[in-house]
Amino acid sequence: MSCWETIADYGLRSLGIGERLLPRSDFTLCQQVVLIGSGMIWNIYFGVLALVTGFALATAVAVGKAQSSPLIRKPSEWFIFLFRGSPLFIQFFFAYFAFLSLKSAYPFFDPFTSAWLGATIVLFLNTAAYSGEIFYGALLSVPKGDTEAADAYGFSGWRKFRRITWPTMLRLAWPAYTNEAIFLFHATALVFVSGFPARQQKGDALYYASYFADKTFNPFVPYPILAGYFILLTLVVISIFGVVNRRLNRHLPQERRTRPRFRAATLMR
């Protein structure tokens, strides 16, 4: 089987498209690269969906924690403490068995026992808690002069938050939030080794890397391939967040790197 045939058969196998049976022997490097890359589709799915939905909840949690009323502040504080204080691995286990118990009583919860929904909810809540604490710290660091200037211009309420407070909070929090996004994508490797099963062998990248490592008794090929994929994914995340960071700080003076200039008099010495 050529490498192109392997890509056609196994490129989308993690989604249930293509060859159903996994290779049993005579594993080639192309098969390992393609199948592990196919599993990365699930890692990207978990990371992107949790990051997008968690961003909105993190903003609400940060604003809630900054409120003076204990009825609003305390739920935000306990939410952050609960998900930051417990290991993500345990959260996956607890969520899976909780959804499994609810499924037996209420069939509505049947989709929640699948990784595509149940694990995404866990990642969504976990990243919202960590990001909410990051945004809360940035919210407290918003310069007082910015808010006073907004008051002087007649900004108040939602308009003041949307035009002044929120953009400044994002600019201050974005470097730390970039790290949280990277950690989130790395944490997606825990989904299929924690509690949520890989049905019909539709697993993520770590699932296929573990399969090849077990079959070949050689972990020094599939796991470096897996690490390489996550390094590439990290570079993509850094690039995208870097573009957003430059957009957020477009009004600030940018550093310009000047090329060294050599004078003729200096070269003649």
Helices and strands as residue ranges (DSSP letters): H 3-10, G 13-15, H 29-65, H 70-85, H 88-105, G 107-113, I 115-119, H 120-140, H 144-152, H 157-160, I 161-165, H 166-187, G 188-190, H 191-194, G 199-201, H 205-216, H 222-248, H 264-268
